[in-house]
Amino acid sequence: MKKVGLLCGREYSFPPAFIVRVNELGKKDGVAAEFVKLGGTRMGEPARYSVIVDRISHEVEYYRGYLKHAVLQGTYVINNPFWWTADDKYFNYSVAAKLGIAIPRTVLLPQKGYPSDVDITSESLHNLEYPVDWDGLLDYVGRPAILKPFSGGGWKHVYKVSNKEELLAAYDKTSPYCMTLQEFIDFTQYVRCFTFGKSDILPVHYDPKERKYIIDHEYCRSSRHADRERCADHQSSIGLRNEHHRVRRKDDVPYAIDFLNPAPDFERDRITEFYFEHVVEKMARLVIDRALNGKASHPWPRWEEMLGVGAAAGFTGAPKSAVAGQKSAAAPAAGSAQRS
């Protein structure tokens, strides 16, 4: 029996539906799902799960530490806890831009302040330029602009600013977070893309003003192929296997405005019954496939290889099995891309 574990927080509709669906679909192949239960992890403890779906470790450090240990013991974790720990929105923008994906002009900003338990003084910051050329940064990204955290989600600490005065007023509220200043895309179309694995991608119409999903298949039809291609390229580069991409279209150009959502909202009342059923089915089939065919070394980032910087995972320290398996990436075996 191969076991799939679910690690989650305050979710109410997705977890039980997901577990039931995995148990229904996986029964014939000997795959079963349950909630992960933890009470202290011993070093070297054997893997209890073939696959773990992680939706909460970004908020609970113990879970993240456990998941890294689980990967070491051979568990396939969705999403890769090593990359999730290292990842941030600004790096994702930079990778996507190098892959040829349209990205709004973006600036990474020095922090306004620092955590109270960190002893930071003016002497600690002698590498920073002062004063910051706020007018120059706004000239670069354009007005209006969006100020938002370089790592985060849930619409927290996001501000739309039209001039330097508004920018500084918003910036003064952002301590201790590191922020980005980004060009505002006055969109004609807003799409969120659910991703399952590397290439199974579903574009969905989303209304950011009402913050709700809309079932409108025609809305995405004309841009679906291009949006899927861009998301698939980025999924391959950063190694995530379940994520949520946000794309705004302006003058028929798709701009990727957010690539870092490794624990997307799956609650039924927010994503609609239609997409909820789609998500439950796709996630169940994904984890069953990974339980039967996946290896812990598969979901490692490949951005070095894709950008011609070096061998895949050369900088991120993937297990040797991943590096060995990617030596023939130029001519992969049939079907291998679907399992990676």
C-alpha positions in Angstrom: 0.0 0.0 0.0 1.3 3.4 -1.0 0.2 6.3 1.2 -0.5 9.9 0.4 -0.4 12.4 3.2 -2.2 15.8 3.3 -0.7 18.6 5.4 -3.1 21.5 5.7 -4.4 24.2 8.0 -7.8 26.0 8.1 -9.3 24.5 5.1 -12.7 22.9 5.2 -14.0 21.7 1.9 -10.9 20.6 0.0 -9.1 18.3 2.5 -12.0 15.8 3.1 -13.0 15.8 -0.6 -9.4 15.2 -1.7 -8.8 12.3 0.7 -12.1 10.6 -0.3 -11.3 11.0 -4.1 -7.8 9.7 -3.7 -9.1 6.7 -1.8 -11.8 6.0 -4.5 -9.5 6.4 -7.5 -6.4 4.9 -5.9 -7.9 1.7 -4.5 -7.3 -0.4 -7.5 -3.6 0.5 -7.5 -3.1 0.3 -3.8 -2.9 4.0 -3.1 -4.6 5.5 -0.1 -4.7 9.0 1.4 -4.9 10.4 5.0 -4.1 13.4 7.0 -0.4 13.6 8.1 0.0 13.2 11.8 3.2 14.5 13.5 4.4 14.5 17.1 8.2 14.9 16.9 10.4 13.6 14.1 13.4 11.4 14.8 16.5 11.9 12.7 16.6 9.1 10.1 13.0 8.2 10.6 11.8 6.2 7.6 9.4 7.8 5.2 5.8 7.0 6.1 4.4 8.4 2.9 5.1 8.0 -0.8 3.7 11.5 -1.5 2.8 14.4 0.8 0.7 17.4 -0.4 1.9 20.4 1.6 -0.5 23.4 2.0 0.6 24.9 5.4 4.4 24.6 6.0 4.9 28.3 4.9 3.2 29.1 8.2 4.5 26.3 10.5 8.3 25.9 10.6 8.2 22.5 12.2 6.2 21.2 9.2 8.8 22.6 6.8 11.6 21.0 8.7 9.8 17.7 8.7 9.1 17.9 4.9 12.8 18.4 4.1 13.6 15.3 6.1 10.8 13.4 4.4 12.3 14.2 1.0 15.7 13.0 2.3 13.9 9.7 3.1 12.4 9.4 -0.4 9.0 11.1 -0.1 7.7 13.0 -3.1 6.6 16.4 -1.7 4.2 18.7 -3.5 5.6 21.4 -3.5 9.3 20.9 -3.1 10.1 22.3 0.4 13.7 23.2 -0.4 12.7 25.4 -3.3 9.6 26.8 -1.5 11.9 27.9 1.3 14.3 29.6 -1.1 11.8 31.1 -3.5 10.4 34.6 -3.8 8.3 36.6 -6.2 11.2 38.8 -7.4 13.4 35.8 -8.4 10.4 34.3 -10.2 9.9 37.5 -12.1 13.6 37.5 -13.1 13.5 33.9 -14.2 10.3 34.4 -16.2 11.8 37.5 -17.9 14.8 35.5 -18.9 12.5 32.8 -20.3 10.9 35.5 -22.6 7.7 35.9 -20.6 6.3 39.4 -20.4 6.8 40.8 -16.9 5.8 44.3 -15.6 8.8 46.5 -14.8 9.7 45.6 -11.2 12.0 47.0 -8.6 13.1 45.2 -5.4 13.2 47.7 -2.5 15.1 48.0 0.7 13.0 47.2 3.8 11.4 50.1 5.7 12.2 48.4 9.0 13.2 45.1 10.5 11.8 42.6 13.1 12.0 43.9 16.6 14.1 40.9 17.8 16.8 41.6 15.2 19.6 44.0 16.3 19.8 46.2 13.2 21.4 49.6 13.6 22.5 52.3 11.0 26.0 50.7 11.1 24.4 47.4 9.9 23.1 49.1 6.8 26.2 50.9 5.4 25.8 49.1 2.1 22.5 50.8 1.4 22.3 54.0 -0.7 20.6 56.9 1.0 18.4 58.7 0.2 16.5 56.4 -2.2 15.7 57.9 -5.6 11.9 57.4 -5.3 11.2 59.7 -8.3 13.6 57.7 -10.4 12.1 54.4 -9.4 8.6 55.6 -10.2 9.8 57.0 -13.6 11.1 53.5 -14.3 8.0 51.5 -13.4 5.5 54.2 -14.4 2.5 55.7 -12.6 0.4 54.3 -11.1 2.4 51.5 -9.6 1.8 48.5 -7.3 3.7 48.2 -4.0 3.6 44.6 -2.7 5.7 42.1 -0.7 8.4 40.2 -2.6 7.2 37.1 -0.8 3.6 36.7 0.4 0.0 36.4 -0.7 -3.6 36.8 0.2 -3.8 40.4 -0.9 -1.9 41.5 2.2 0.2 44.7 2.2 -0.7 45.5 -1.4 -1.0 49.2 -2.4 -1.8 51.0 -5.6 0.1 54.3 -5.7 0.0 57.2 -8.1 2.8 59.5 -7.0 5.7 59.7 -4.6 3.6 61.0 -1.7 1.3 58.0 -1.9 4.2 55.6 -2.4 6.0 56.9 0.7 2.8 56.8 2.8 2.3 53.2 1.8 5.9 52.2 2.2 6.0 53.6 5.7 3.4 50.9 6.6 5.4 47.9 5.3 7.9 47.2 8.1 9.4 44.6 8.4 8.6 43.2 5.0 10.8 43.4 1.9 8.7 44.9 -0.9 8.6 45.3 -4.7 7.5 48.2 -6.7 5.9 47.1 -9.9 4.4 48.6 -13.1 0.6 48.6 -13.0 -0.9 46.7 -15.9 -4.3 48.3 -16.8 -5.6 45.0 -18.0 -8.4 44.1 -20.4 -8.3 40.4 -19.3 -7.4 38.8 -15.9 -6.7 35.1 -15.8 -5.6 32.8 -13.0 -4.0 29.5 -14.0 -4.3 26.4 -11.8 -1.4 24.0 -12.4 -1.3 20.3 -11.8 2.1 18.8 -12.4 4.3 20.4 -15.0 2.0 20.8 -18.0 -1.6 20.3 -16.9 -2.7 23.9 -16.7 -6.2 25.4 -16.4 -6.7 29.1 -17.2 -9.7 30.6 -15.3 -11.5 34.0 -15.5 -11.0 35.9 -12.3 -12.4 39.3 -11.2 -9.7 41.0 -9.0 -12.1 43.8 -8.0 -14.8 41.5 -6.8 -12.1 38.8 -5.8 -14.1 36.0 -7.3 -13.8 33.3 -9.9 -16.2 33.3 -12.9 -17.1 30.3 -15.0 -16.7 31.7 -18.5 -14.8 29.3 -20.8 -15.0 31.6 -23.8 -13.3 34.4 -21.9 -10.0 32.4 -21.8 -10.4 30.5 -25.1 -8.4 32.9 -27.3 -5.5 33.2 -25.0 -5.5 29.7 -23.4 -2.7 28.2 -25.4 -0.3 31.1 -24.9 -1.1 31.3 -21.1 -0.5 27.5 -20.8 2.8 27.7 -22.6 4.1 30.4 -20.3 3.0 28.7 -17.2 4.4 25.4 -18.3 7.8 27.0 -19.0 7.9 28.6 -15.6 6.7 25.4 -13.8 9.6 23.5 -15.4 12.1 26.1 -14.5 11.3 26.4 -10.8 10.2 22.8 -10.1 6.8 23.4 -8.5 4.0 20.9 -9.2 0.9 22.6 -7.9 0.7 26.4 -8.1 -1.4 29.3 -9.0 -0.3 31.8 -11.7 -1.9 35.3 -12.2 -1.8 36.7 -15.7 -3.1 40.1 -16.8 -3.5 40.8 -20.5 -3.1 44.3 -22.0 -3.2 44.9 -25.8 -3.3 41.1 -26.2 0.0 40.7 -24.4 -0.1 38.4 -21.3 1.8 39.8 -18.4 2.6 37.4 -15.6 2.1 39.4 -12.4 2.5 36.7 -9.8 4.2 33.3 -10.0 4.5 32.4 -6.4 1.4 30.7 -5.0 2.4 27.2 -4.0 -0.6 26.7 -1.8 -3.5 28.1 -3.9 -7.0 28.6 -2.5 -9.0 25.5 -3.1 -12.1 26.3 -1.0 -15.4 25.4 -2.7 -17.2 28.6 -1.8 -14.5 30.8 -3.4 -13.4 28.9 -6.5 -17.0 27.8 -7.4 -18.4 24.3 -7.4 -17.3 23.7 -11.0 -13.7 24.5 -10.5 -13.6 22.8 -7.0 -14.6 19.5 -8.6 -12.0 20.0 -11.3 -9.3 20.7 -8.7 -10.2 17.8 -6.5 -10.1 15.4 -9.4 -6.9 16.7 -10.9 -5.1 16.8 -7.6 -6.2 13.2 -6.7 -5.0 11.9 -10.1 -1.7 13.8 -9.7 -0.8 12.4 -6.4 -1.8 8.8 -7.4 0.5 9.1 -10.4 3.3 10.4 -8.3 2.8 7.7 -5.7 3.2 5.1 -8.4 5.8 6.7 -10.7 7.4 9.7 -9.0 10.8 10.0 -7.3 11.8 12.5 -4.7 14.4 13.9 -7.0 12.0 14.8 -9.8 10.5 18.1 -8.7 13.8 20.0 -8.6 14.3 23.4 -10.3 15.7 23.4 -13.8 16.2 27.1 -14.3 20.0 26.8 -14.7 19.6 24.3 -17.5 16.7 26.2 -19.2 18.6 29.5 -19.2 21.9 27.9 -20.2 23.6 28.8 -17.0 24.7 25.3 -16.1 23.5 21.7 -15.5 20.1 21.3 -14.1 20.1 21.8 -10.3 23.8 22.6 -10.3 23.2 25.5 -7.9 20.3 24.2 -5.9 21.8 20.9 -4.8 19.4 18.3 -6.2 20.1 14.6 -5.3 22.5 12.8 -7.6 19.6 10.8 -9.0 18.0 14.0 -10.4 21.2 15.2 -12.0 21.9 11.8 -13.5 18.3 11.6 -14.8 18.6 15.0 -16.4 21.8 14.4 -18.3 19.7 13.2 -21.2 17.2 16.1 -20.9 17.9 17.1 -24.5 16.3 13.9 -25.6 14.1 12.7 -22.8 12.4 9.3 -22.9 8.9 9.2 -24.0 6.5 10.1 -21.2 9.2 11.2 -18.8 8.3 14.9 -19.0 4.8 14.1 -17.8 6.1 12.5 -14.6 8.7 15.1 -13.7 
